[in-house]
C-alpha cells in the first residue's frame, strides 16, 4: 500500500513550489510564509457562569495563503502581509 503524499505547496503569487523549513544544529532556514485566513463569524465564549462573554472572530472557512521567499521579499507583498487584518 502506498503512503499518501500531501500535494506540494505553491506560492500564491508566482506559483513556485516551496520547501518546508529546514532545521540545523545552529539555526533554521525558512522555506515559505503561510497566512491562515478565511471567512469568519462572530462567536462568544464564557469561561464561568458568572463572567461576561468574551466576543471573538472564529474562522469558519479556513484558507491558507502561501508565499515563497522571493515574493515575500517584494516590498508590496511584505507590506500587504504585515498589514493583513488591520482595520481602516
Secondary structure, DSSP 8 states (H G I E B T S, - for coil): ---------B-TTT--B----EE-SS-EE---EEEEEEEEEEEEE-SSTTS--EEEEEEEEEEEEEE-HHHHTSHHHHHHHHHTT---
